[in-house]
Amino acid sequence: MNLIKLSFRMLRRDWRAGELRVLALALIIAVGGMTTVGFFADRVQLALSRQGNQLLGADLIIFSDHPLPQHYADEAKRLGLATSTALKFPSMAAKGDNSLLTEIKAITAGYPLRGELRISEDFSKTDAAYIANAIPSPGSVWVDEKLMVRLDLNRGDKLEVGAARLTVSALITQEPDFSIGFINLRPRLLINAADLPATGLVQEGSRISYRLLVAGDSGKVDNFRTWAQSRLTLGERIEGIRDARPEIKAALERAEKFLSMAALASVVLAAAAAALAVRRFTQRHLDGCAVMRCLGASQSSIFRLYLYHFVTLGLIASAIGCLFGFIAQQALAFWLSEMVEAELPWPSVWPAVHGLLTGVVLLLGFSLPPLLNLRSVPALRVLRRDIGMPNTYSMAGYALGLVALSVLFLWKAGNVRLGASVMGGFIAAIVLFGSFGFLLVKALARLRGQTGGAWRYGLANIRRRATSSVVQAVALGLGIMALLALTLIRDDLLQSWRTSLPPDAPNHFLVNIQKDQLEPLESFFAQRHLAHPPVFPMIRGRLTAINDTPISSGDYSDIRARRLVEREFNLSWADHMQSDNQIVKGRWWKSGDRGKAVMSVEEDIAKTIGINLGDTLTYDIAGSTFSAKVTSLRKVNWDSFRVNFFVVTPPGVLDDYPASYITSFYIPPGQMELTNQLIKAFPNLLVIDVATIIAQVQKMIEQVTKAVEFVFLFTLLAGVAVLYAAIISTQDERIYEAAIFRALGAKRRQLARAWAAEFAILGGLAGLFAAAGASALGYVIGEYALNLNYAFDGRLWLTGLVAGVVGVTAAGLMGTRSALSTPPLMTLRKI
């Protein structure tokens, strides 16, 4: 207890004396910068998820092929969540003698819970649409454009839906959960659920999909999902936006990775700042420890004394940093809210908890080994001031710090592959930077005789403090490397992401094309001077066995795996692999493999179902079986919005099975009438409009780009902490040097030039290290973590060198002004 009180007294004394300000400031800025990223990233991720949910019509949907038990809705309401229900089924809709197979949806009040349902009462002007503030009134029906065109409907017409005659009252121009997957193929209409009994369409054996839509606070939605997941029965499944279209899932996951990279950059800067600040603090307490040793203090007492000291400092500084981060992100969110349409929800408390833990772990990770050295300071230092701090635990110190940093990386990344790749790059950078740093210092020392004046003195200083110089150069190099890497992501990688979804990305899919329609369809596009889109064959088949072992949904505990086994797959064949596909295992077939029973499977679905390279898969296709061996696994870029398939075979394997064809193409906004012409020319074709999804994904990309750009400004603040700590770490030594040289007749201008030369050399080393590390890290992150192409840019090396030399020199001279202005007599008296 006495040690704790003494530790608190020393903490107050050191703070008043200014001993802790550098360390505390470095920690506050580092934690503040990281929590700014954490809070803001949390808010942006919540907003992105909510915007994605607008495409789903809810935060969560429970699907079922039978009426859903009431306990799902009861639990959602108990948690304070909004609910709505929808029944969806195919049936005929008729006007007079004309009828059409239609997708009917019966909805209840509140639909949609997320997103916008837009309607128009003027059937000739779809641009006159407005947001519906209610659902169709009883006795009325809303129809989509396909149904309007095919049945020649106008407002006020009577439409027969089963046994009921309903009045057409509005045209649907936008529906949130339409085109989420290739299940919404037919023309569609919306009716009030109160009219459903009058239609007489709900009968025993009817193919009806029952849905419960849920929306509300994200935490409550997560709790409800956890609760409902364990109670799902056969035929029931639960989906959020990430479970829907794979391109939406890819966009959200990539957005989170970009923001995680910004947070990881702050962690790197926090580690570098903490390491430099702790080093200075321990050096300034050598005398105090030597005196305590003379007075009989044991090594364990000194260690515990300073451990309490650092834990208290870490908690206080981290708490202040968290508060600073919250205020900073709130200001950022307010500023950003005027530039983007998305409303940012309040963040959760977890970024603050993470900030506290990160600050304390970083501080202790880099301070415990120096404290172990500090307790071993010999009492003889009281008489011999030239005795420095023992270096017994120095290597262990950096090792422990790296372990702490690695744990934080994996934790903050939220992705083992991303965290391991980035952390591996930084560890490799530290080892390489340190090794090359010592070699370069030795090489530069040989140039002293060939230079004169300030450069000779600068080189001599670096050679005399070789270890200190290398540590500073490595720390500064890591800081600049993190900032350069983040700049790469902001500029090059984000640009690659933008171009991965070009403005002319396919926004319509054409399904159910028959073989005899291929030539007429090509002529249709040619007559309108449009490029004919590539057409792909498609065969429906259900997976029935793996390696001749029959499978069923009951063999899997994972809900998605069970659903995939229950459904039919779209199979296709192709000579060449599409450009947005990449082989991750195995090989693509050669021209001589035509007709061989082999196939390529998408890697995500293979992982979910448990398919491995070399397995033999058996499919049921229209009552007959087909088997083939898996010779490759592919990664598919789903956010390209091109036609892609889970399973592909070589030509000549599936030719004898009944096939239809599918294609995707781009229609400019001013030529939307083309879809109506297509429907009239080919009545059997299903035209699927995914322009809404395209627009939403593009909006996500732009918002994430802006978020990373603004977060980058706050990461720069953490970079200032690294630079400040690096300059201050040698402040005391420079004050003594300045006093001695000025007492011997040196002028302030001469010392300033000499130190400028030293800082320029250190900055050049740091810039060189940063450029090399950022290039390698950018390649690893782009190619393996974010799946984007990264091209090396020679300008990065020039930027790194110039930024290192100019930045470190300017900051160094500003930081050493006090050393030059301190009267030599005052410094010599202290010595």
N, C-alpha and C positions, 0 to 999 in steps of 0.2 A: 504493500500500500504506500509506503514511504517513497518507493521508486516511482510510482505513478504520479504522486504529488510533485516530486522533483522533476519528473519528465515534463509535466504541465508548466512548471515554473520556467524550465529551460526553454520550452516552446514560446512562452510569452517574452522571455528575454531575447531569444534569437529573432523573434519577429520585430520587436522594438529596435533591435540593432541592425535590422535589414538582412540578417543572415538567411532568412527563409524566403525572401521575396522573389528571388530568381526561380527557385524551385517551385514555390506556390504559383507564381504567375505562369510558369511553363505548364504546370499541371492544370490550372484553371483554363488556360487557353486551349490546351489539348483536349481536355474533357468537354469543354464548352463547344469546341468545333465538332467533336464527334457526336455529342448529344444534339447539336443543331442538325447534323445530318440524320441522326436517329429519329428525332421528333418529326422533322420534315418528311423524311422518307416514309415514316409510319403513316403520316397524313396523306401523302401522295399515293401510297399503296392502297390505303383504304378508299381513296377517291377513285383510283383506277379500277379497283374491284367493283365499286358501286357503278361506275360507268359501264364496265363490262356486263354487270348484272342488268343494265337497261336493255341489253340484247336478249336477255333471258326472260324479262318481265317480272323478275323476282330475285331475291338473294339466294333462294333455295327452292327446288321443286321436288316433290315426291311423286314419282310415276308409278302406276300400277295397271295391271290388266283386269283388275276386279275392283269393286267399290272399296275405297280405303276405310279402314277402321276409324271410328270417331276419335280414338285416343290421340291420334297425331294432331288433329286440329285443337283438341282440348289442351294438350301440352303446350302447343305454340301460343295459344291465347293466355295460358297461365304464366308464360314467360314474358308476356306483354308484346308479342309479335303480331303483325298484321297478317291476315290470311285471306285467301280467295281460292275458289275452286274452278276447275274447267274440265269438261268432258270433250273428248275429241274422237271422231270416228268418220269413216267414209260412207257416203250415201249419195243417192241421186237427188239432184235439184232440177226442177222442171219449170219451164214457162211455155204454156200451151203444149204444142207437140214436140218441142225441143227439150231434151234432157241432157244432163252432164254429170258424170261422177265427180263429186265435190268433197272437200275436206270440211266437215262441219265442226264448229267449236261452240259449245254451250258454256257461257261464263256467268259468274255471279258478281255482285257489286264489289267494287274495289279493284277489279282487273283493269289495267296491269298495275302491279305493286311497284314496279320499277320501269323506267323508260316512258315513252310516249306512244299513245295510240292516236294516230291522226286520221281524220276522215274529211270528206268533202261532200257537200250537198249538191254541188254543181258537177254533174258527171262529165261535162265537156272541158272542165278546167281543173286538172289535178293540182295545179299550183295554188288553188284557192283553199287548200286544206287547212284545218285547224286542229288543235289538240282536243280530243273528246274528253269531256269532264264527267261522263257517265257511260254506262253500257247501253246496248240497244234496249229500247223500251219494249214491254211485252207486246207481241203481235207484229213487231218489225224485225228486219234483218239488214245487216250490213254486208256488202259483197266486195270482193277484190276486183282488180281490173281485168284479170283473165276471165272471170265468170261474167263480168259485164259485157266483154267483147263477144264471147262465144254464144251467150244467150241473148245478146242485143237488149240488155236491160237498161231501163231508165228509172229515175226516181219516181216512186209511186206505183210501179208495176207490182203485180202479185206473183210471188214465187212459191211453188209447191215444194215443201220440205216434208217428206213423208206424208202423213195425213193432214198436215197443217198448211194453211195458205197464209203466208206472211208478206207484209208490205216492205218493198225495198225502199229504205229511207236514207242510206248514205253509202258512199264509196270509200273503202279502206285504202289509204295511201301509204300508211306505215304501221306495222304491227311489231312490237318488240321481239317476240319469240318466234317470228317467222324466219325461215331459212337457217335455223340453227341445226345443221345436219341435213342430210338428203332424205328426210322423212316427210317434209312438207312439199310434196311434188304436185299435188292437185290444186285446182282453183279452190278458193276457200271462202267461207262465209261465217259470220258471227251471229249468234242468236242469244237471247236471254234464257238462262237456265229454266226460268219459269215456264217457257214455251215447250220445253223438252217433252213432257208427258203427252201433249197434244199431237206431237209428231208421230208417236207410236213407234219410234225407231229403236228405242232401248228395249231389246228383247233378250231372252235367254240365248246365249251363243253369239250375240252381237260383238263385233270387234271394236270395243270401246277402250280408249286410253283415259284413265282417271288421273287427275292431277290436283295436287294441293300446293298452292303457291304460298311462300312464306317470305317475309321481309321485316327488317328491323335493325336494331343495334347489332353490330358485327359480333360482339362477344356473346350476346344471347343467341344469335343465329348459330354460332359455333357450338354452343351448349346444346341447342336443339338438335343439331346434326349428330352430335355424339350420342345423344339420348335415342334418336330415331334410328341411327345406324344399327344398333344392337337389336332392334325390334323388327327389322325388315324381314319379310317372309318371301317365299318364292313368288316371283312375278312383280315384286316391288323393288324399286331402286330410287336412290336419292342423288340429285345432281345440283352442282353449282355451275357458275360460268366456266370454271376450269375443266369440268367434266363434259362440256358441250363440244363446240367445234375445236379441232386441234389447233387451228391457226390463232384462235383467241387465247387458248392456253399458252401457246408459244409466245404470243405478244406480251401477256402478263408476266410470264416467267422471265423473259428477257428484260422487261422493265425493272423487275426486282433485282436482277443481276447488275444492271447498270447502277442502280442506287446503292446496292451493296458494295460496289467497287468504290464509290465515293466514301462510304463509311470506312472501308478498309484502308484507304489512303490516310484518313485521319488517325487510325490506329497506328500506322507506321510512324507518322509524325509525332504522335504522343510518345511512342517508345524512344525515338531519337532524342526528343527534348528531355524526357525524364532521365535517360542515361547520362546526358551531359550535365544536367543540373545537379544530380546526385553526386557526380564526380567532384564538382566544385564544392558542394556542401561538406563532403567528408574531408577534403583537403583543408578546409578552413577550420576543422574541429580537431586536428591532430594535436595541437597544443593543449587543449582542454582535456583530452583523453590522457595525455602524458601526465598532466598534473593530477588527475584522479587516480592514475596508477601509482603515483608517488604517495598519495594519501591513503593507499590501501584498498582501493576499489578492485574487485575481482573482474575477470574478463566477462563472466556471465552477467554480472550486474551492469557493466557498461553496455553490453549487447541489449539487455532488456530495456535499459533506460532509453536508448535510442530507438528501439523497436516501438515502444509506446509512443515515442516522439513522432515517428514516421507514420504510424497507423492513424494517430489523431490528425496529423497534417493532411494525410491522404483523404480522410473522410471529409474534413472541412473544405479543402480545396476542391474535391470532387463534387461536393454539394453545391458550392458556389458555381462551379463549372456547369453543373446541370441546370441551375437557375439561369445562368447566362445563356445557355443553349436554348432553353425554352423561350426566353425573351427574344433572342435573335431569330429563332424560327417563326415566332409569331409575327415579328416585323416582316420577315421574308414572305410569309403566307399572305399577309395583308397586301404587300406590294404585288405579289404574283396574282392575287385574286382579280386584279384589274386587267390582267393580260390574258387570262384563260377563263373559260366559262365554267370550269368545274368548281364546285363548292368543296373546300377541303374540310373534312370532319375533324373534330378534336382528336389529338393523339392519345394513345394509351399511356399508362404509367411505366410500361416496360422500358422505353428508352432511358428514363431517369434511373431505373434500377440497374440497367446495363452500364450507364455512365458511372455510377458509384462503384460498381464492382470492377469495371475496367480501370478506373483511376487508381483504386487501391491495389489491384493486381499488378498493374504496370509499375507503380511506384515500388512495391515490395519486390517484384521480380528483378528490378535493376538496383535495388538498394540493399537487400539482405547480404549479398557477398561483400560489398564495401563495408557494411557494418561489421561483418566478421573480421575484416582486415582492420577496421578502426579499433576494435577491442584489443587487438594485438600490438598496438603502438607501444614501443618500449618506453619505460620511464626515463631512460637516458636522453630522450629528446628534449627534456627540460634544460639540459646543459648543452646538448649538441643539436642545434636547430637544423642542421643539414640532414639529419636522419628523417627520411620520409615515411610514407605509409607502406607497410608490408604488402606484397602482391601475391600472397599465398592463395587467395581465393579469387583472383582477378579473372582467370579463365572460366572458373565455375560461375562467376558473376554473369559474364556474357552468355554462358550456356543456359543458366537459369532464366535470364531475361528473354532469350530466344524461345525457350520452352513456354514461358508465360505469353509471349507474343504469338506463338503458334496456336496455343489454345484459344486466345482471343480471336485470331483470324478465322479459325474453323467455326467458332461460335457466331461471330458477326456475319460471316459469309452465308450461313444458313445452307450451305451446299459444300459437301466434302470435296468435290472435284474442284470447284472454284477456289475454296479456301486453301486447299493443298497446293494447287498450281501457283497461286499468288505467293503463298508463304514460302514454297520451295524456291521461287524466283528470288525472294528477298534474302533467304538464307544463302543461296548460291552467290547472290550479289555481295553479301557481307564477306564471305570467304574470299571471293575473287578480288573485291575492292581492297581488302586488307592485305592480301598477298602482293598484288600489284602496287599498292600504296607504298609498302616498304621498299620494293625494288625501285620504284620511281624516286623515292626520297634519296636512296643511295646514289642513283644515277644523277640526280640534280646536285647532290653534294659535290660531285666531281667538277661541276661547272663553276664553283665559287672562284677558282683562280682565273677564269676567263671573263669574269664580270667585275664590275666595280661599283662603288657607292651603295645606293639603296638596295640594288639587287643582290650584291654580295652579302649584305647584312641580312636580307630576307632569307636567302638560302641558308645562311649560317643558323638562323633561328629555327628553321624547319629541321635542319639536320640535328641541332642540339636537342630539340624536343620531338624526336622522331615518332615515338609512340603517341604522344599527345597530338601531333600533327596528323598522323594517320587516322586516329580516332575521330578527330574533328572533320577531316576530309570525308571519311566514310559516313559519318552522321549527316553531314550536309549533303553528301551525294545521295543518300537514301531519301532525304527530304525533297531534294530537287527531282529525284527519280520518281517519287510518288506524284509530284505535281505534274511532271512531264507525261507520266503514264496516264494521269487523269485527263490531261489535255489531249492526248491521243484518242482516248475514248470519246471525249467531247467532240473532237473534230473528225478524225478519220473513221473510228468505229461507228459513231452515231450516223455519220454520212453513209457508211456502208449499210447500216440498218435502214436508213431512209430509201436508199436506192434498191434495197432488196424488195421493196414494195413500191414499184414505180407508179406514176400517175395513171398509166394505161394498163394496170393490172386487170386481169379478167374480172368483170363484175356481173356476168351472167353465165349460167350453166344451162346447157341444152341436153335434156335427157330423153331416153326412149326413142332414139333415132334407129330406124330399121335399115337393114342392108340395102334394100332397093331405093332408099331415100338419100343415100350418100351422094350420088351424082346430082339429083335435083337440088339438094341443099348447097352443094358447091356452086351450082349455077345461080342460086338465089343470092349468095354473097357476091359472086362475080358481077351480076347485073347491077348491084348497088355499089360497085367499086370498093368493096371491102375485102381485106385479106381473108382467105378461107382458113378458119382455125383448125388445128390438128384434131382429128377424131380418134377416139380410143374405144376398142371393143370392151364390153362389160358383160360378165356372166355371174349369176347369183348362185352361191353355193354355201352349204352349212358344214362346218368342221365337225366330223363325227369320230375321228380316231387319230391318235398320235403314236407312231411306231406300232400300228396294228392293235393298239389298246383302245377300246371304245371310251369316249369321254362324254360327260354330261355336266350340266351346270352344278349339280350336287357335288361334284368332285372338287369344287373351288370354294374357299371361304371369302375371297375377295369379291365384292359386289360387281365391280367392273368386269372381272374375269368371267363371272357367271353370266353377265349380260352379253358379253362378246360370244360366249359359247352358244347362247340361246339364239342369237341373231344369224342372219345370212350375210356372208362376206361378198364384196364385189371383187371378182377375180378378173384379170386381164392378161394380155400377152403383148410383148414388144421385142423388137430386134435390139434396140439400143436403149440404154438407161437415160431417163430424163435429166436435164441439167440441174434440177433442184433436188436430185437424189444423190446420195453418197454411200458407197459400200463401206461398212464398218467391220464386217467379218465375211470371210469367204471371197468369192469372185463372181463377177457377172459372166454370163455365158458367151461363148464365141459363136461365130457364124456356123461352125460345124455342129453346134448343139441343137439345131432346129429339130423339133419333134421329140427331144429327150424329155423324160418325165422329171424335170427339175423345176424349182421355183425359188423366187426371192421374196422374203417376208420383211415387213417394216419392223424395226428393232423394238419399238415401244410395245406394240401388240404382242410380239414374240416374248418379251420379258413378262408381260402381264399373264399370258396364258401358259408360259413355261415351255416355249418352243426353242430348241437349240439347233445350232448348225449341224447338219447331217441327219436330222430327224425326218421321218417319212410322214407326211400329212395326208389324210384321207378326207375328201369332201363328198357330200351328197349334192349332186347337181341334177335337178329335175327328175329325181327318182333313180338315177344311176350314180355309181361311185367312181371317183377319180382319185388316184394317189400319185404323189410326186415327192421327191427328196429336196430338202431345203439346202441349197448350195450357197446362199448369201443372205446376210441381214443388211437392210438399208436404213439410213437416216433420211427422213423426208422433211423437206422444208415446207411445212404445211402453210405458213403464212405467205407463200407465193400466190395462193389462191388459184393455182393451176390444177388441172385434173390429176389426181394421184390415187394409187391403189395400195391396199395393205399387202396384197399377194399378186405377183406377176410371174408369168411363165414365158418360155421362148415360143415363137410362132410354131404352129403345127401340132401343138399339144391339146388345145381346147377348141380346135376348129370345128369339130363335129357336134359341139353343144350349142343349143340355141343362145344367140347373143344379140344384144342391142348395143347401141353406140352412144357415147357421151362426149361432149366437148365443152370448152369454156372460151369465152370471147369478151372483148371490151366494146361497149356501146357508149359513145360520147353522150354527155348530158343532153345535147340538142337533137339527138336522133333516137329518142326513146320510142318513137312510133314504130321503129324496126321490130320491136317485140310483138306488137299487134299484127304486123304484116306476117311475121313468122307463124303466129298462131293461126291466122287465116289460111296461109299457104300449106301448113302442116298441122292439121287439127290434133293429131295424136301426140305431138311433141310437148314436153313439159319444160317451160322456160322458168328458171329459178333465178330470181334477182337477189344478188348478194352485195349490192352497192352499199346498203346500210352497214353491213359488217366491214366492208372495205373502208368506208368513211370513219367508222369508229376506231378501227385499228390504226389508221393514219393519224387520227386525233390523239390516240394514246402515244404514238411515237413522238409527235411534236411536243406533247406535254412532258413526257419523260426527258426529252432533249432539253427543254427549258429548265426543268427541275435540276438536272445534272449541271447545267451551266451556272445556275444561281448557287447551288450547293458548293460548286468549285470556288466561289468567292470566299466562302467560310472556311474551306480547307486551306486556302492561302493564309488565313489567320493562324492556323496551327503551324504552317510553314514558317511564319515569322517567329513563333516560339522556338523552333529549332535553331534558326539563325541567331536569335538573341541569346539563347543558352550557350551556343557555341562560342560566341564572342565573349560573353561574360565569364566563361569557364577559365580563361587565361587573364582575366582582368587584374587580379592581384599581382601576378608575376610581371605583367607589363608595367604596373605602377612602380614596382621595385626597380625594374630595368630603366624606366624613364628617369627615376630619381638618381640612379648611379651615373647614367650617361650625361644627364644635365649637370650633375655636380662636376663631371669631368670636362664640361665645356660644350657638350653637344647642344644644338639648337632644336627647338620644337619642330621646325620645318624638316630638319634632317630625320628626326625620329618618325615623323608622319610619313615621309617618303619611304623609309625603310619598312615600316609596318604595312604601308600600302603594297609594297612589293611582296611581302610575306602573304598578305591576304589575297593578292592576285594569284599567287602560285597555288594557295589552298583552294581558292575558287575555281581555278583551272582544273585541278585534280578532281574536285567535287563535280564540276560540270562534265568532265570526261566520263567519270563513273556513272553519273546520272543518265547521260545520253546512251551509253552502252546498255545499262540496265533497263531503261525505259523502252528501248528498241526490242530487246529480248522479251520483256514482260508484255509489251503490246502484242507481239506475235503470239505468245502463249495464250493470253486472254482472248484475243480475237479468234484464233484458230480452234482452240480446244474448250474454252469456257463459254464464249458467246456465239460460236459457230459463224463467225464473220471473217471475210477475207481482209488481211492486213498487209499492206505493202510498205516496205522499209522506205524511209524518207531521209535523204542526206541532210536536209535542212534541220532535222532534229539535233544532229551533232553540233551544228553551228549555234543553234539556239541554246543548247545545254552549256556549251563553253562560254558563250557570251553572257548568259544569265548567271553562270557560276562566278566568272571573273568580276563582272560589274556589280552583281548583287552582293557578293561576299565582301568585296573591297569597299563598297559604299557603306554597308552596314558595319563593317569592322572599324572604319574610320570614325563613324558616328558613335560607335560603342566605346571607343578608346579616347574620346575627347577628354573625359574626366581624368584619365591616366596622365595625359599631357598637361592638364591644367592644375594637377595637384602639386603644391610646392615641394621641391625635393627635400627641404629640411624637415618638413612634417613626416614624410615617409621614412627618412633615415632615423629619426627619433624613435619611430615605432619598431624599427629593426633592432 
